[in-house]
Amino acid sequence: MAQAMNATAAHILKGKSLSELEAFFESIGEPRYRAKQAFRRINKHLAVSLDEFTEFPLELRNRLRDLDALPELTMGKSDLDPSGTEKALFELPAERSGRDRAVEAVWIVSENRRTVCISSQAGCTLNCSFCATGVLEFKGNLETWQIVDQVYSLMRKRGERCTNVVFMGMGEPFHNYENVIRAARILHHPDGLNLGARHITISTAGVVPSIERFLANREPFNLAISLNHPDPVERSHIMDINKKHPLPELIEVVKRYTRELDTRITFEYVLIPGVNMGAENAKKLIKLTRNIRCKINLIPLNTNLHGWRRPTDEEVHEFQNLLLEANLPVFNRGSPGLSINGACGMLALKSAS
Ligand code: SAH
């Protein structure tokens, strides 16, 4: 049951907030200051072994070892793209049902950025028609430690810090809301990686009640919406979630979000020739977003599900120009990791080699 997996076992230190660690150390009769020491060892120094907790007495380290307090994701295969972008597979401990579970994360290199794209669920329940993850069987939500550890593991492998984290890997982050927000807060924490809130982006296909919650809590992280179609009826043809949370509702909450938090939102728009491109759709997209503080990231389709194809560069430029002429801030996000199936929507696909 996905819900039960949200409750991280009491003895696991990774993925706990500072105050949860304080409560834990108190519960085992240790002073509260151990919490900050442990938090820094795990989330700043990326410790893989309790031996690295040098300020802890040996007896305490052994006690924690007996509890298996510092689990680690097992990195399976990884694929490196010539650009330096790398996709890694992580094997998760099997559920009680015994099913194997795996997720993927991608380390994306671009000029001065090192972005880690991480997964929040094993599989996904949304079934967007263009996305390969939807083809997989859904195998549950990740726990908080399993989310942050994708970042830590890739940083250790690459031997450098990341500058950005995006929740754009497998799964719908807002269907695992608590663990995703907990993970973002840990990554943002000054005693952890201390990533700026504006360097952490959470992407949702449009889970309206979770966006409401994100807004009510005034979360400081970037929010991205996978818009993908500007027509309220046709959007349902490619995204089932539009039947549950229709476009007008989504746009209404997005408008409130940008107004009340005085911030900008990112719209992602996967370009599918014959489905959501062309002058008519550009016109609708312009009308829809004109009064919203936003930027639009175009992502050329990376899969060939349903016989769809990737747009040519000319088609992409043509569509982009229609939006630019209306003064929309629109970017072609390209496809880092295409050769290793590490690009958007491809994370379920077989590794390249
Ligand atoms: N479920 C979340 C997180 C996944 S993000 C969400 O939908 O936002 C994945 C991003 O990749 C989304 O913006 C989606 O629109 C895009 N995407 C999915 N499949 C794609 C594909 N085949 N080609 C290009 N982009 C794709």
Boltz pocket constraint, residues with backbone or C-beta under 6 A from the ligand:
constraints:
  - pocket:
      binder: B
      contacts: [[A, 130], [A, 131], [A, 132], [A, 167], [A, 168], [A, 169], [A, 170], [A, 171], [A, 172], [A, 173], [A, 203], [A, 204], [A, 205], [A, 224], [A, 225], [A, 226], [A, 227], [A, 228], [A, 268], [A, 269], [A, 270], [A, 271], [A, 299], [A, 300], [A, 301], [A, 302], [A, 303], [A, 344], [A, 345], [A, 346]]
      max_distance: 6.0
